[in-house]
Amino acid sequence: MTTQMALDMAYRAIFVAGVMMAPVLITAIVVGVLINIIQTVTSIKDMSLTFVPKLVISAIVIGFALPWMIQTMSSYFEEMYSLFAAVRG
C-alpha cells in the first residue's frame, strides 16, 4: 500500500461521513436559527425550546434518510473491501 493510497482512503472515509451527516446537521442548524429568531421576537429564553424541536426534527430526518445512508455505507464498504483485496494481492 502506498502513502497516496492510504491518504485517498482516509479522504474517502471523511468525505462519506460528511456527506452522510450533512442532511441532519443542516436541518438542525436551520431549525436552531428559526427557533432562535422566534425566541428573540417573543423574549422567551427556555433552553428546552431549542433542544426538543432540534432533536425531533433530526430524528425525523434520520428516519427519512436512513435507506440512503445504508446504501451509501454499503457502497463505501464494498469499495474499501475491493481496495483491500487489491492491496493484499
Stockholm file with secondary structure:
# STOCKHOLM 1.0

chainA/1-89         MTTQMALDMAYRAIFVAGVMMAPVLITAIVVGVLINIIQTVTSIKDMSLTFVPKLVISAIVIGFALPWMIQTMSSYFEEMYSLFAAVRG
#=GR chainA/1-89 SS CCHHHHHHHHHHHHHHHHHHHHHHHHHHHHHHHHHHHHHHHHTCCCTHHHHHHHHHHHHHHHHHHHHHHHHHHHHHHHHHHHHHHHHHC
#=GC SS_cons        CCHHHHHHHHHHHHHHHHHHHHHHHHHHHHHHHHHHHHHHHHTCCCTHHHHHHHHHHHHHHHHHHHHHHHHHHHHHHHHHHHHHHHHHC
//
